[in-house]
């Protein structure tokens, strides 16, 4: 898949009782990753506005140079920190979709 953008979408269901400040901190930290990590073409964190969201109220839409760039991103210590320290405490469950146009 090298040479074709790799898309990664995550829908998050937040834990009950999580404060808005904690959600904002997680969203901000996720968005900041686009400026610090190589291979990221697009990164957007948004409320899931679908009326069929199934309780998944937060969405991450991202694109990487290719699948290899995504795999490097997943191993990066800054991604791991954001995931472990900020996302895991506020997320009850997540659903992931990935693909390339190839």
Number of C-alpha atoms within 10 A of each C-alpha: 12 12 10 13 22 23 21 19 18 17 24 23 19 20 13 9 7 12 10 9 9 14 18 12 14 22 21 14 19 20 17 12 16 16 11 11 14 15 19 20 16 15 20 14 19 14 13 16 11 10 8 8 14 9 14 21 16 20 22 19 15 20 22 22 18 20 22 15 19 21 12 13 19 13 10 13 10 16 18 14 12 18 17 11 12 20 21 14 15 19 20 13 13 13 11 11 10 12 14 15 8 9
